[in-house]
Amino acid sequence: MDFIIPMVWLAAFIIFLLYEIITLGLTSIWFAGGALAAFIVALCKGNLFIQIFVFLIVSFALLFTLRPFASKYFNKSRQKTNLDAIIGRQAVVIKEIDNLKGTGEISLSGQIWTARSEDDNVIEEHAKVEIVLIEGVKAIVKKL
């Protein structure tokens, strides 16, 4: 009976580790560390309360101390997708942008976007602009 509790912690460690390997989301690795620590405490014959306490303390300590560094390291080469990739790109005004009149369109890589000026200035047709923000279906732009 003494070997059941350590095996539960070992199983929890393996499950958390496999889940992290499958998802790569930095979500369960911290709890795998906590389960490993609780497994060690269980092998040393610590009571169940201490095992649970060690699991929680180690898991949350790893989460709050190492996650910011790990996220920064692992996400530094993350590719921008969808709308994130549009911000900062240049486009051409195909219909004058006037926020007061509610008019304005830009062409970006062959796609037509409704556009508004970032600073409420009128931007004439054929001007080059930079996309600074996306609000709903509108591109917020500034003149180059």
C-alpha positions, 0 to 999 in steps of 0.5 A, a space after each residue: 500500500 505504501 507504493 500506491 501514493 508515489 505511483 500516483 504522483 509519478 503518473 501525474 508527473 508523466 501525464 503533465 509532461 505528456 500534455 506539455 509535449 503535445 501542446 507546447 503551450 507552457 501550461 502544464 510543465 509547472 505542475 509536472 515539476 510540482 508532481 515530481 517534487 511530491 513524488 520525491 516527498 512521497 518516497 521519503 515517507 512524507 504524509 499526504 498533506 505534506 505531499 499536496 502542500 509541496 505539489 502546490 508550492 513548487 507548482 506555483 513557484 515554478 509558474 510565477 518565477 520561471 514562466 515569464 522568462 520561458 515565455 520570452 525565450 520560447 516565443 521570440 521566434 513566433 510568427 505573426 499571423 492574421 491581423 498581427 502581420 498587417 500592423 506596420 505594413 504600408 498600403 496605398 489610399 484608393 479612396 480619400 480618408 476623411 474621418 468626419 465624412 466616414 470615408 476611406 479605403 486602402 489597398 493592401 496586397 490586393 485586398 481592400 480595407 476600410 480605413 480611418 486616419 489615426 490623427 483625424 487628418 484627411 489623407 488624399 487618394 494615392 498617398 502611402 500610409 502605414 497601418 498602426 491598428 486594426 479596429 474591427 474591420 477598419 484599418 487605422 492608418 497614418 500618412 507616410 
